[in-house]
Amino acid sequence: MIDLHTHSFMSDGELIPSELFRRALAKGYTAMAVTDHADGSNLETLIQGLTAACLDWNSQGGPLTVTPGVELTHVPPALIGPMIKRARKLGAKIVVVHGETLVEPVAPGTNRAAIEGGADVLAHPGLITAKEVELAATMGIALEITTRRGHSLSNGHVARLAKELGAKMVLDTDTHSPGDLVDDRFALQVVLGAGLPEVDFQIMQSNALEILHNIG
């Protein structure tokens, strides 16, 4: 399992990073990003802390590689592009943007701002429009199919448009607690539940691996 969207207690997750990594390893993960919620108030300290945690873990040379990142969350759309650039400058290797999920009052325009700003992943983008999906396909921005309750309500919509319009997809858990981590078997069921064929699970995993390999 490769997962680009997880949270630790450095935002609203339940686990310190090292326990999150250990539990992911036990689930069969081979690579993951820890992407705690961020805005201008905590961006710098969050990236510093997650970078240190990932360096400590990766220094062991084990079978799970971890990567520090952020999820820009409920940031006003006009600030998303500049904040993506700032996050990368501060050392975030993966930048996820909290999309216009059906279950939270995310500001309209967030999906488009995340795509135009060059995020790596647009998380749970809700009822994303065809024009936004076309733009994501053109810019190579990955759209998230999520295993997380609530956010997953629009998986079928996202999957259908992504397939029709050629946008990349990744499968993430948006983990906040130990029970949110999944193994490959459950992840595959979520992909099938979104109306996608089994092969798309491996394509999503390859897309996630490509994003990790392209980290500067």
Sequence and secondary structure as in RCSB ss.txt:
>XXXX:A:sequence
MIDLHTHSFMSDGELIPSELFRRALAKGYTAMAVTDHADGSNLETLIQGLTAACLDWNSQGGPLTVTPGVELTHV
PPALIGPMIKRARKLGAKIVVVHGETLVEPVAPGTNRAAIEGGADVLAHPGLITAKEVELAATMGIALEITTRRG
HSLSNGHVARLAKELGAKMVLDTDTHSPGDLVDDRFALQVVLGAGLPEVDFQIMQSNALEILHNIG
>XXXX:A:secstr
 EES B  TTTT SS HHHHHHHHHHTT SEEEEEEEE TTTHHHHHHHHHHHHHHHHTT  S EEEEEEEE S 
 HHHHHHHHHHHHHHT SEEEEE   TTS   TTHHHHHHHHT SEEE   S  HHHHHHHHHHT EEEEE STT
GGGGHHHHHHHHHHHT  EEEE  B SGGG   HHHHHHHHHHTT  THHHHHHHHHHHHHHHT  
